[in-house]
Amino acid sequence: FGTAADTNKRFLYLLEHGQTGLSTAFDMPTLMGYDSDHARSRGEVGREGVAVCTLENMETLFKGIPLGEVSTSMTINCTAMIMLAFYIATAEKQGVAPDRLRGTIQNDILKEYIAQKEWIFPPLPSMRIITDMMAFCADHVPKWNTIWVSGYHIREAGSTSLQELAFTLMDGFTYVEFGVKAGIPVDKFAPRLSFFFN
C-alpha cells in the first residue's frame, strides 16, 4: 500500500493469519532516494509501493510487529543502505538486537545497470557501499541476506533464459570478487547471497 500506516495494517493482518515473513515493495521516490515532498516525487508517492523517506515512516511501517520474530524482505537497490539502516534502528527501538534480525534486501545494483536503470551512484562507489554493507552485516546482522541477485528483472527486460542465467551468475561472481577484494572472508558473506530467477 502507499502509506506506511496502511501497509502496517496489512502486515499485521497477514501475521495474524499465520504469515511468518513480510515482503516490502517501495514506491519510486523511495527507490530513487527522494523525499515524498520533493518536486521529482510528484505523482509517484505511494503509487507502486510504500513511501518511506524517514525513520519515523519505517517505525510506522513495522509498528506492533516483533522484528526479532519475522523475516522481512525489501525490494530496493540504490538506496538499500538507507532502508537497512532505518530497519536496524527501528528494531533497536523495539529492543531487538541486530544479530536477531532475519531477512533479505535486494541491493543488486549490477542488475540495475543491466536491466532496470534505477541507480544513483556510478558503479565503483555503488560496489563500495555494497561491500561495506556485506562487511557490516557479516559482523553485526549475521542472519541477514545482504544481496538478492535478481535474474528476474533481467529476463523481464528482454533477455533469453540463457542470458538471464549468464548475467545473474556473473553478477553473483562479481559481488563475491568485490567482497574478497574488500578483505571480507568469503565464508563470512557468501552464504548470505540469495538468487531470484524468472
C-alpha positions in Angstrom: 0.0 0.0 0.0 1.1 3.6 -0.5 1.4 4.7 3.1 3.4 3.2 5.9 0.3 3.1 8.1 -1.9 1.2 5.6 0.9 -1.2 4.8 1.4 -1.8 8.6 -2.3 -2.7 8.8 -1.8 -5.3 6.0 1.3 -6.7 7.6 -0.5 -7.1 10.9 -3.4 -8.8 9.2 -1.0 -11.2 7.4 0.8 -12.1 10.6 -2.5 -12.7 12.5 -3.4 -15.2 9.7 -0.2 -17.2 10.0 2.3 -15.4 7.8 5.9 -15.5 9.2 7.6 -13.3 6.6 6.9 -9.9 5.1 7.7 -8.6 1.7 8.1 -4.9 1.3 7.9 -3.1 -2.0 8.8 0.7 -2.0 7.5 3.5 -4.2 9.6 5.1 -6.9 10.7 8.1 -4.9 12.0 5.8 -2.1 13.7 3.6 -4.7 15.5 6.7 -6.1 16.3 8.4 -2.8 13.8 11.3 -3.0 11.7 12.5 -0.1 7.9 12.3 -0.7 7.7 16.1 -0.8 10.4 16.6 -3.4 9.3 18.0 -6.7 10.5 15.0 -8.6 8.3 12.7 -6.4 5.1 14.4 -7.6 2.6 11.9 -8.9 4.7 8.9 -7.8 4.3 8.9 -4.0 2.8 5.6 -2.8 1.9 4.6 -6.4 3.7 1.3 -6.8 4.8 0.6 -3.2 5.1 2.1 0.2 6.6 5.6 0.7 9.4 5.5 3.3 11.7 8.6 3.5 12.2 8.9 7.2 13.0 6.7 10.2 9.5 7.6 11.5 8.0 6.1 8.3 9.9 2.9 8.9 8.8 2.8 12.6 5.2 3.3 11.4 5.6 0.5 8.8 6.6 -2.0 11.5 4.7 -0.7 14.5 3.5 -3.6 16.6 5.5 -6.2 14.6 8.1 -8.1 16.6 11.1 -7.7 14.2 13.0 -10.4 16.1 10.4 -13.0 15.2 9.7 -12.3 11.5 11.7 -12.4 8.3 11.5 -9.3 6.1 12.4 -8.9 2.5 12.9 -5.5 1.0 12.8 -4.9 -2.8 15.2 -1.9 -3.0 18.6 -1.3 -4.6 20.4 2.0 -4.9 19.0 3.3 -1.5 19.2 -0.2 0.2 21.7 1.1 2.7 19.3 3.7 3.9 16.4 1.3 4.3 18.6 -1.3 6.1 19.8 1.4 8.5 16.2 2.5 9.1 15.2 -1.1 9.7 18.0 -1.8 12.2 17.2 1.5 14.0 13.5 0.5 14.2 14.4 -2.9 15.6 16.8 -1.4 18.2 14.0 0.9 19.3 11.9 -2.2 19.8 14.7 -3.7 21.9 15.7 -6.2 19.2 19.4 -6.5 18.7 20.7 -6.5 15.0 22.0 -10.1 15.4 18.4 -11.3 15.8 17.2 -9.8 12.6 16.4 -12.1 9.6 15.6 -11.1 6.1 16.8 -10.1 2.7 17.4 -6.8 0.9 17.7 -6.8 -2.8 20.7 -4.5 -3.1 21.5 -5.8 -6.6 23.0 -2.7 -8.2 24.6 -4.6 -11.1 21.2 -5.7 -12.2 20.1 -2.1 -12.1 22.8 -1.1 -14.6 21.8 -4.1 -16.8 18.1 -4.0 -16.7 16.1 -1.6 -14.5 18.2 1.6 -14.6 17.3 2.6 -11.0 20.7 3.8 -9.8 22.0 7.0 -8.3 25.8 6.4 -8.0 28.4 5.2 -10.5 29.4 1.5 -10.4 32.5 1.7 -8.3 31.0 3.8 -5.5 27.9 1.6 -5.5 30.1 -1.5 -5.2 31.9 0.1 -2.3 28.6 0.7 -0.5 27.6 -2.9 -1.1 30.8 -4.4 0.2 30.6 -2.1 3.3 27.1 -3.5 3.8 28.3 -7.1 3.4 31.1 -6.5 6.0 28.7 -4.7 8.4 26.1 -7.4 8.2 28.6 -10.3 8.5 29.7 -8.8 11.8 26.5 -7.4 13.2 23.5 -8.8 11.3 24.6 -12.3 10.5 21.2 -13.7 9.6 20.5 -11.0 7.0 20.8 -11.8 3.3 22.7 -8.7 2.0 22.1 -9.2 -1.7 19.3 -10.8 -3.5 20.8 -11.3 -7.0 17.8 -10.9 -9.4 17.8 -12.5 -12.8 14.0 -12.0 -12.9 14.3 -8.3 -13.8 17.0 -9.1 -16.5 14.6 -11.6 -18.1 11.7 -9.1 -17.9 13.9 -6.5 -19.7 14.0 -8.9 -22.7 16.8 -11.4 -22.2 16.6 -15.0 -23.1 16.7 -17.6 -20.3 20.3 -18.3 -21.1 21.2 -14.6 -21.0 19.3 -14.3 -17.7 21.3 -17.1 -16.2 24.6 -15.8 -17.5 24.1 -12.2 -16.3 22.8 -13.3 -12.9 25.6 -15.7 -12.2 28.2 -13.1 -13.4 26.7 -10.6 -11.0 26.9 -13.0 -8.2 30.5 -13.8 -9.0 31.3 -10.1 -9.1 29.8 -9.5 -5.7 31.9 -12.3 -4.3 35.1 -10.9 -6.0 34.5 -7.4 -4.6 33.8 -8.8 -1.2 37.0 -10.8 -1.2 39.0 -7.7 -2.5 37.5 -5.7 0.4 39.1 -8.2 2.8 35.9 -10.0 4.0 36.4 -13.7 4.4 34.3 -15.4 1.7 32.7 -17.9 4.0 31.5 -15.0 6.2 29.4 -13.2 3.5 28.8 -15.6 0.5 26.3 -17.8 2.3 24.1 -14.6 2.7 23.7 -14.1 -1.0 20.4 -15.2 -2.4 19.2 -15.6 -6.0 15.9 -15.0 -7.7 15.2 -16.2 -11.3 12.3 -15.8 -13.7 
